[in-house]
Amino acid sequence: GRGREALAALLVDPPTPLSVETARVLVARGDARGDAYLLRVMGTATRRELRAQAAVGSIGMATRQAEALLRLMRDDDHEVALRVASALASMEATRQEALAALRPMARLPDGFVAIRALSVLAQHGDATAADPIREALDSPDATVRRLAVLAWSDATGASGDCDPLVPRLRDDDRSVALLAAVEIVLIASR
């Protein structure tokens, strides 16, 4: 009703952080205007941060806009491609193509992009993700270690192997240590 109309009026050109967030709200409510706006921002915006922000909305429109999103899955901007591929991996019809797009991202030198791609691969049972996630547990970047700890539960699968997390209990970054402790308990309680 009136609320959606008021939100749609905020979808300005050129896009702004507020207009992209507004479009994400519309996407979450199944509004085609939000879908179209985010797709346009992902495909044509000149500001990288706005393209990546718009790509966060991919998950909300993946079922409605799978065909359009498939084209963005191989975008030169890894943030856009990663977020779109992650959204499409959640759907059976596009999962294999999305996982294929994530595999090269998992090998990128940018550890932050790579570990997020590896995490999605592990969530979907890709056995090739386990060794690189194990290596990321020793990354010099605490953010990468944090994400690797969280991804390990999926990477280990039914084996319940907690051993790679034990050294992280003494991590210099206390949030990594806390996450490792929580993940060990979760894995052990399966």
Accessible surface in RSA format (square Angstrom, percent):
REM  Atomic radii and reference values for relative SASA: ProtOr
REM  Chains: A
REM  Algorithm: Lee & Richards
REM  Probe-radius: 1.40
REM  Slices: 20
REM RES _ NUM      All-atoms   Total-Side   Main-Chain    Non-polar    All polar
REM                ABS   REL    ABS   REL    ABS   REL    ABS   REL    ABS   REL
RES GLY A   1    82.68 102.0   0.00   N/A  82.68 102.0  46.95 128.8  35.73  80.0
RES ARG A   2   216.93  91.1 206.35 105.2  10.57  25.2  86.51 118.2 130.42  79.0
RES GLY A   3    49.43  61.0   0.00   N/A  49.43  61.0  40.30 110.6   9.13  20.4
RES ARG A   4    88.06  37.0  86.21  43.9   1.85   4.4  17.02  23.3  71.03  43.1
RES GLU A   5   102.21  58.7  96.35  72.9   5.86  14.0  46.69  90.3  55.52  45.3
RES ALA A   6    64.39  59.2  50.38  77.7  14.02  31.9  59.97  84.5   4.43  11.7
RES LEU A   7    49.25  27.4  49.25  35.2   0.00   0.0  49.25  34.6   0.00   0.0
RES ALA A   8    20.60  18.9  10.24  15.8  10.36  23.6  10.58  14.9  10.02  26.5
RES ALA A   9    80.03  73.6  47.44  73.2  32.59  74.1  59.73  84.1  20.29  53.8
RES LEU A  10    75.93  42.3  73.63  52.7   2.30   5.8  73.72  51.8   2.21   6.0
RES LEU A  11    34.15  19.0  11.60   8.3  22.56  56.7  11.60   8.1  22.56  60.7
RES VAL A  12    66.57  43.8  61.27  55.5   5.30  12.8  66.57  57.8   0.00   0.0
RES ASP A  13   108.12  75.7  75.19  74.8  32.93  77.9  25.40  59.8  82.72  82.5
RES PRO A  14   108.18  78.8 107.01  97.6   1.17   4.2 107.01  88.4   1.17   7.3
RES PRO A  15    19.47  14.2  15.22  13.9   4.26  15.5  15.22  12.6   4.26  26.5
RES THR A  16    52.14  37.1  52.14  52.9   0.00   0.0  48.25  64.8   3.89   5.9
RES PRO A  17    67.13  48.9  67.12  61.2   0.01   0.0  67.13  55.4   0.00   0.0
RES LEU A  18   117.07  65.2 110.23  78.9   6.83  17.2 114.45  80.4   2.62   7.0
RES SER A  19     0.74   0.6   0.42   0.6   0.33   0.8   0.51   1.1   0.23   0.3
RES VAL A  20     0.00   0.0   0.00   0.0   0.00   0.0   0.00   0.0   0.00   0.0
RES GLU A  21    68.28  39.2  67.91  51.4   0.38   0.9  39.39  76.2  28.89  23.6
RES THR A  22     6.30   4.5   3.45   3.5   2.85   6.8   2.58   3.5   3.72   5.6
RES ALA A  23     0.00   0.0   0.00   0.0   0.00   0.0   0.00   0.0   0.00   0.0
RES ARG A  24    69.57  29.2  64.24  32.7   5.33  12.7   8.75  12.0  60.82  36.9
RES VAL A  25    57.41  37.8  54.65  49.5   2.77   6.7  57.24  49.7   0.17   0.5
RES LEU A  26     0.00   0.0   0.00   0.0   0.00   0.0   0.00   0.0   0.00   0.0
RES VAL A  27     3.06   2.0   2.22   2.0   0.84   2.0   2.22   1.9   0.84   2.3
RES ALA A  28    75.91  69.8  39.26  60.6  36.65  83.4  45.18  63.6  30.73  81.4
RES ARG A  29   131.25  55.1 112.70  57.4  18.55  44.2  33.07  45.2  98.18  59.5
RES GLY A  30    38.46  47.4   0.00   N/A  38.46  47.4  14.93  41.0  23.53  52.7
RES ASP A  31    11.78   8.2   7.94   7.9   3.83   9.1   5.55  13.1   6.23   6.2
RES ALA A  32    71.95  66.2  64.48  99.5   7.47  17.0  65.27  91.9   6.68  17.7
RES ARG A  33    90.45  38.0  84.19  42.9   6.27  14.9  62.84  85.9  27.61  16.7
RES GLY A  34     0.00   0.0   0.00   N/A   0.00   0.0   0.00   0.0   0.00   0.0
RES ASP A  35     1.42   1.0   1.42   1.4   0.00   0.0   0.40   1.0   1.02   1.0
RES ALA A  36    61.99  57.0  52.50  81.0   9.49  21.6  57.64  81.2   4.35  11.5
RES TYR A  37     9.63   4.5   6.52   3.7   3.10   8.1   9.23   6.9   0.40   0.5
RES LEU A  38     0.00   0.0   0.00   0.0   0.00   0.0   0.00   0.0   0.00   0.0
RES LEU A  39    32.01  17.8  26.79  19.2   5.21  13.1  27.08  19.0   4.93  13.3
RES ARG A  40    98.26  41.3  89.66  45.7   8.60  20.5  59.69  81.6  38.58  23.4
RES VAL A  41     1.01   0.7   0.06   0.1   0.95   2.3   1.01   0.9   0.00   0.0
RES MET A  42     0.00   0.0   0.00   0.0   0.00   0.0   0.00   0.0   0.00   0.0
RES GLY A  43    44.49  54.9   0.00   N/A  44.49  54.9  16.53  45.4  27.96  62.6
RES THR A  44    97.06  69.0  72.84  73.8  24.22  57.7  70.73  95.0  26.34  39.8
RES ALA A  45    16.62  15.3   1.09   1.7  15.52  35.3   8.75  12.3   7.87  20.8
RES THR A  46   136.05  96.8 101.20 102.6  34.85  83.0  81.94 110.1  54.11  81.8
RES ARG A  47   107.74  45.2 103.44  52.7   4.30  10.2  53.86  73.6  53.88  32.7
RES ARG A  48   150.43  63.2 147.03  75.0   3.39   8.1  69.03  94.3  81.40  49.3
RES GLU A  49    96.38  55.3  85.96  65.0  10.42  24.8  61.66 119.3  34.73  28.4
RES LEU A  50     2.79   1.6   2.79   2.0   0.00   0.0   2.79   2.0   0.00   0.0
RES ARG A  51    29.01  12.2  29.01  14.8   0.00   0.0   7.97  10.9  21.04  12.8
RES ALA A  52    12.90  11.9  12.90  19.9   0.00   0.0  12.90  18.2   0.00   0.0
RES GLN A  53    34.50  19.3  30.38  22.2   4.11   9.8  21.29  45.3  13.20  10.0
RES ALA A  54     0.00   0.0   0.00   0.0   0.00   0.0   0.00   0.0   0.00   0.0
RES ALA A  55     0.72   0.7   0.00   0.0   0.72   1.6   0.00   0.0   0.72   1.9
RES VAL A  56    56.61  37.3  47.85  43.3   8.76  21.1  51.61  44.8   5.01  13.6
RES GLY A  57     5.89   7.3   0.00   N/A   5.89   7.3   5.89  16.2   0.00   0.0
RES SER A  58     0.12   0.1   0.12   0.2   0.00   0.0   0.12   0.3   0.00   0.0
RES ILE A  59   109.70  62.4  95.07  70.8  14.63  35.3  95.07  68.5  14.63  39.7
RES GLY A  60    31.07  38.3   0.00   N/A  31.07  38.3  21.27  58.4   9.80  22.0
RES MET A  61     0.00   0.0   0.00   0.0   0.00   0.0   0.00   0.0   0.00   0.0
RES ALA A  62     2.46   2.3   2.29   3.5   0.17   0.4   2.29   3.2   0.17   0.4
RES THR A  63   110.10  78.3  82.76  83.9  27.35  65.2  65.67  88.2  44.44  67.2
RES ARG A  64   103.47  43.4  70.19  35.8  33.27  79.2  59.60  81.5  43.86  26.6
RES GLN A  65    45.72  25.6  43.45  31.8   2.27   5.4   2.27   4.8  43.45  33.0
RES ALA A  66    20.14  18.5  17.95  27.7   2.19   5.0  17.95  25.3   2.19   5.8
RES GLU A  67   133.67  76.7 128.54  97.2   5.13  12.2  47.48  91.8  86.19  70.4
RES ALA A  68    19.07  17.5  15.42  23.8   3.65   8.3  15.42  21.7   3.65   9.7
RES LEU A  69     0.00   0.0   0.00   0.0   0.00   0.0   0.00   0.0   0.00   0.0
RES LEU A  70    45.73  25.5  38.88  27.8   6.85  17.2  39.08  27.4   6.64  17.9
RES ARG A  71   169.88  71.3 142.53  72.7  27.35  65.1  80.65 110.2  89.23  54.1
RES LEU A  72    21.60  12.0  21.23  15.2   0.37   0.9  21.60  15.2   0.00   0.0
RES MET A  73     1.70   0.9   0.86   0.6   0.85   2.0   0.86   0.7   0.85   1.1
RES ARG A  74   140.22  58.9 112.93  57.6  27.29  65.0  67.26  91.9  72.96  44.2
RES ASP A  75    31.48  22.1  17.49  17.4  13.99  33.1   8.35  19.7  23.13  23.1
RES ASP A  76   141.68  99.2 117.59 117.0  24.08  56.9  42.17  99.3  99.50  99.2
RES ASP A  77    12.31   8.6   5.53   5.5   6.79  16.0  10.93  25.7   1.39   1.4
RES HIS A  78    73.19  40.0  71.99  50.0   1.20   3.1  36.71  37.8  36.48  42.5
RES GLU A  79    30.22  17.4  30.22  22.9   0.00   0.0  21.58  41.7   8.64   7.1
RES VAL A  80     0.00   0.0   0.00   0.0   0.00   0.0   0.00   0.0   0.00   0.0
RES ALA A  81     2.47   2.3   2.47   3.8   0.00   0.0   2.47   3.5   0.00   0.0
RES LEU A  82     4.32   2.4   4.32   3.1   0.00   0.0   4.32   3.0   0.00   0.0
RES ARG A  83    69.47  29.2  62.62  31.9   6.85  16.3  18.65  25.5  50.82  30.8
RES VAL A  84     0.00   0.0   0.00   0.0   0.00   0.0   0.00   0.0   0.00   0.0
RES ALA A  85     0.00   0.0   0.00   0.0   0.00   0.0   0.00   0.0   0.00   0.0
RES SER A  86    32.37  27.4  24.95  33.3   7.42  17.1  21.75  46.3  10.62  14.9
RES ALA A  87     3.25   3.0   1.23   1.9   2.03   4.6   2.73   3.8   0.52   1.4
RES LEU A  88     0.00   0.0   0.00   0.0   0.00   0.0   0.00   0.0   0.00   0.0
RES ALA A  89     0.00   0.0   0.00   0.0   0.00   0.0   0.00   0.0   0.00   0.0
RES SER A  90    58.08  49.1  35.31  47.1  22.76  52.4  31.54  67.2  26.54  37.2
RES MET A  91    30.47  15.8  26.40  17.5   4.07   9.7  30.43  25.9   0.04   0.1
RES GLU A  92   135.21  77.6 119.80  90.6  15.41  36.7  63.99 123.8  71.22  58.1
RES ALA A  93    99.68  91.7  54.95  84.8  44.73 101.7  66.79  94.1  32.89  87.1
RES THR A  94    11.11   7.9   9.37   9.5   1.75   4.2  11.11  14.9   0.00   0.0
RES ARG A  95    51.65  21.7  51.63  26.3   0.02   0.0   9.50  13.0  42.14  25.5
RES GLN A  96   123.93  69.3 118.72  86.8   5.21  12.4  67.34 143.3  56.59  42.9
RES GLU A  97    85.72  49.2  77.58  58.7   8.14  19.4  27.79  53.8  57.93  47.3
RES ALA A  98     0.00   0.0   0.00   0.0   0.00   0.0   0.00   0.0   0.00   0.0
RES LEU A  99     6.41   3.6   6.41   4.6   0.00   0.0   6.41   4.5   0.00   0.0
RES ALA A 100    41.36  38.0  34.10  52.6   7.26  16.5  35.14  49.5   6.21  16.5
RES ALA A 101     4.10   3.8   0.72   1.1   3.38   7.7   0.72   1.0   3.38   9.0
RES LEU A 102     0.00   0.0   0.00   0.0   0.00   0.0   0.00   0.0   0.00   0.0
RES ARG A 103    81.90  34.4  80.71  41.1   1.19   2.8  35.89  49.1  46.01  27.9
RES PRO A 104    63.02  45.9  58.69  53.5   4.33  15.7  59.52  49.1   3.50  21.8
RES MET A 105    10.77   5.6  10.18   6.7   0.59   1.4  10.63   9.0   0.14   0.2
RES ALA A 106    12.66  11.6   4.68   7.2   7.98  18.2   4.68   6.6   7.98  21.1
RES ARG A 107   176.74  74.2 145.61  74.2  31.13  74.1  78.73 107.6  98.01  59.4
RES LEU A 108    44.41  24.7  35.81  25.6   8.60  21.6  36.11  25.4   8.30  22.3
RES PRO A 109   134.90  98.3  97.71  89.1  37.19 135.2 110.33  91.1  24.57 152.7
RES ASP A 110    74.19  52.0  63.28  63.0  10.91  25.8  31.40  73.9  42.79  42.7
RES GLY A 111    30.66  37.8   0.00   N/A  30.66  37.8  22.39  61.4   8.27  18.5
RES PHE A 112    79.75  39.9  78.31  48.5   1.43   3.7  78.31  47.5   1.43   4.1
RES VAL A 113     4.01   2.6   4.01   3.6   0.00   0.0   4.01   3.5   0.00   0.0
RES ALA A 114     9.73   8.9   9.73  15.0   0.00   0.0   9.73  13.7   0.00   0.0
RES ILE A 115     1.42   0.8   1.00   0.7   0.42   1.0   1.14   0.8   0.28   0.8
RES ARG A 116    42.65  17.9  40.72  20.8   1.93   4.6  31.26  42.7  11.39   6.9
RES ALA A 117     0.00   0.0   0.00   0.0   0.00   0.0   0.00   0.0   0.00   0.0
RES LEU A 118     8.68   4.8   8.68   6.2   0.00   0.0   8.68   6.1   0.00   0.0
RES SER A 119    22.50  19.0  22.50  30.0   0.00   0.0   9.14  19.5  13.36  18.7
RES VAL A 120    17.08  11.2  17.08  15.5   0.00   0.0  17.08  14.8   0.00   0.0
RES LEU A 121     2.26   1.3   2.26   1.6   0.00   0.0   2.26   1.6   0.00   0.0
RES ALA A 122     5.11   4.7   0.15   0.2   4.96  11.3   1.39   2.0   3.72   9.9
RES GLN A 123   103.39  57.8  73.12  53.4  30.27  72.1  17.64  37.5  85.75  65.0
RES HIS A 124    59.46  32.5  29.31  20.4  30.15  77.1  23.98  24.7  35.48  41.3
RES GLY A 125    65.24  80.4   0.00   N/A  65.24  80.4  37.78 103.7  27.46  61.5
RES ASP A 126    19.84  13.9   6.98   6.9  12.87  30.4  12.68  29.8   7.16   7.1
RES ALA A 127    90.58  83.3  65.21 100.6  25.37  57.7  75.42 106.2  15.15  40.1
RES THR A 128    97.87  69.6  80.78  81.9  17.09  40.7  84.18 113.1  13.69  20.7
RES ALA A 129     0.00   0.0   0.00   0.0   0.00   0.0   0.00   0.0   0.00   0.0
RES ALA A 130    22.28  20.5  21.96  33.9   0.32   0.7  21.96  30.9   0.32   0.8
RES ASP A 131    90.79  63.6  89.42  89.0   1.37   3.2  23.50  55.3  67.29  67.1
RES PRO A 132    46.52  33.9  42.69  38.9   3.83  13.9  43.37  35.8   3.16  19.6
RES ILE A 133     0.00   0.0   0.00   0.0   0.00   0.0   0.00   0.0   0.00   0.0
RES ARG A 134    99.69  41.9  98.12  50.0   1.57   3.7  46.47  63.5  53.23  32.3
RES GLU A 135   127.04  72.9 113.21  85.7  13.83  32.9  47.80  92.5  79.24  64.7
RES ALA A 136    15.24  14.0   8.36  12.9   6.88  15.7  14.89  21.0   0.35   0.9
RES LEU A 137     3.56   2.0   3.56   2.5   0.00   0.0   3.56   2.5   0.00   0.0
RES ASP A 138   106.02  74.3  81.48  81.1  24.54  58.0  30.96  72.9  75.06  74.9
RES SER A 139    18.92  16.0  11.49  15.3   7.44  17.1  11.11  23.7   7.82  11.0
RES PRO A 140   137.40 100.1 102.62  93.5  34.78 126.4 113.75  93.9  23.65 147.0
RES ASP A 141    66.40  46.5  58.70  58.4   7.70  18.2  26.79  63.1  39.61  39.5
RES ALA A 142    24.13  22.2  19.98  30.8   4.14   9.4  19.98  28.1   4.14  11.0
RES THR A 143    52.71  37.5  52.51  53.2   0.20   0.5  26.49  35.6  26.22  39.6
RES VAL A 144     6.58   4.3   6.58   6.0   0.00   0.0   6.58   5.7   0.00   0.0
RES ARG A 145    25.67  10.8  25.67  13.1   0.00   0.0   4.35   6.0  21.32  12.9
RES ARG A 146    66.51  27.9  66.51  33.9   0.00   0.0  25.69  35.1  40.82  24.7
RES LEU A 147    47.09  26.2  45.73  32.7   1.35   3.4  45.73  32.1   1.35   3.6
RES ALA A 148     0.00   0.0   0.00   0.0   0.00   0.0   0.00   0.0   0.00   0.0
RES VAL A 149     0.00   0.0   0.00   0.0   0.00   0.0   0.00   0.0   0.00   0.0
RES LEU A 150    78.36  43.6  67.19  48.1  11.17  28.1  67.47  47.4  10.89  29.3
RES ALA A 151     1.18   1.1   0.01   0.0   1.17   2.7   1.04   1.5   0.13   0.4
RES TRP A 152     3.37   1.4   3.37   1.6   0.00   0.0   3.37   1.8   0.00   0.0
RES SER A 153    20.75  17.5  20.11  26.8   0.64   1.5   6.69  14.2  14.06  19.7
RES ASP A 154    63.08  44.2  48.49  48.3  14.59  34.5   5.55  13.1  57.52  57.4
RES ALA A 155    20.66  19.0   0.00   0.0  20.66  47.0   3.30   4.6  17.37  46.0
RES THR A 156    12.74   9.1   0.31   0.3  12.44  29.6   4.96   6.7   7.78  11.8
RES GLY A 157    31.11  38.4   0.00   N/A  31.11  38.4  31.11  85.4   0.00   0.0
RES ALA A 158   112.63 103.6  69.30 106.9  43.34  98.6  78.22 110.2  34.41  91.2
RES SER A 159    88.88  75.1  45.82  61.2  43.06  99.2  54.00 115.0  34.88  48.9
RES GLY A 160    28.95  35.7   0.00   N/A  28.95  35.7  12.70  34.9  16.25  36.4
RES ASP A 161    46.19  32.4  38.80  38.6   7.38  17.5  21.41  50.4  24.78  24.7
RES CYS A 162    22.60  17.1  19.65  21.9   2.95   6.9  13.27  33.6   9.33  10.1
RES ASP A 163   107.89  75.6 101.27 100.8   6.62  15.6  28.19  66.3  79.70  79.5
RES PRO A 164    19.99  14.6   5.04   4.6  14.95  54.4  15.88  13.1   4.11  25.5
RES LEU A 165     0.00   0.0   0.00   0.0   0.00   0.0   0.00   0.0   0.00   0.0
RES VAL A 166    63.32  41.7  63.32  57.3   0.00   0.0  63.32  55.0   0.00   0.0
RES PRO A 167    61.27  44.7  57.13  52.1   4.14  15.0  57.20  47.2   4.07  25.3
RES ARG A 168    35.33  14.8  35.33  18.0   0.00   0.0   0.00   0.0  35.33  21.4
RES LEU A 169    64.12  35.7  53.61  38.4  10.51  26.4  53.61  37.7  10.51  28.3
RES ARG A 170   172.72  72.5 148.79  75.8  23.93  57.0  77.77 106.3  94.96  57.5
RES ASP A 171     4.94   3.5   1.12   1.1   3.82   9.0   2.88   6.8   2.06   2.1
RES ASP A 172   143.60 100.6 112.93 112.4  30.67  72.5  38.46  90.5 105.14 104.9
RES ASP A 173    36.42  25.5  28.47  28.3   7.95  18.8  13.69  32.2  22.73  22.7
RES ARG A 174   164.50  69.1 157.55  80.3   6.95  16.5  83.24 113.8  81.26  49.2
RES SER A 175    46.82  39.6  39.17  52.3   7.66  17.6  41.95  89.3   4.88   6.8
RES VAL A 176     0.00   0.0   0.00   0.0   0.00   0.0   0.00   0.0   0.00   0.0
RES ALA A 177     3.17   2.9   2.01   3.1   1.16   2.6   2.06   2.9   1.11   2.9
RES LEU A 178   119.47  66.5 114.08  81.6   5.39  13.5 118.86  83.5   0.61   1.6
RES LEU A 179    44.14  24.6  44.14  31.6   0.00   0.0  44.14  31.0   0.00   0.0
RES ALA A 180     0.00   0.0   0.00   0.0   0.00   0.0   0.00   0.0   0.00   0.0
RES ALA A 181    38.51  35.4  35.68  55.1   2.83   6.4  37.94  53.4   0.57   1.5
RES VAL A 182    66.19  43.6  63.92  57.9   2.28   5.5  66.14  57.5   0.05   0.1
RES GLU A 183    14.92   8.6  14.92  11.3   0.00   0.0   0.00   0.0  14.92  12.2
RES ILE A 184    34.13  19.4  34.13  25.4   0.00   0.0  34.13  24.6   0.00   0.0
RES VAL A 185    98.55  64.8  95.18  86.2   3.37   8.1  97.92  85.1   0.63   1.7
RES LEU A 186    94.41  52.6  90.55  64.8   3.86   9.7  90.62  63.6   3.79  10.2
RES ILE A 187     4.12   2.3   0.00   0.0   4.12   9.9   0.04   0.0   4.08  11.1
RES ALA A 188    76.50  70.3  41.04  63.3  35.46  80.7  49.94  70.3  26.56  70.4
RES SER A 189    85.05  71.9  46.75  62.4  38.30  88.2  44.53  94.8  40.53  56.8
RES ARG A 190   146.60  61.6  78.09  39.8  68.51 163.1  89.35 122.1  57.24  34.7
END  Absolute sums over single chains surface
CHAIN  1 A     9518.7       7640.5       1878.2       5733.2       3785.5
END  Absolute sums over all chains
TOTAL          9518.7       7640.5       1878.2       5733.2       3785.5
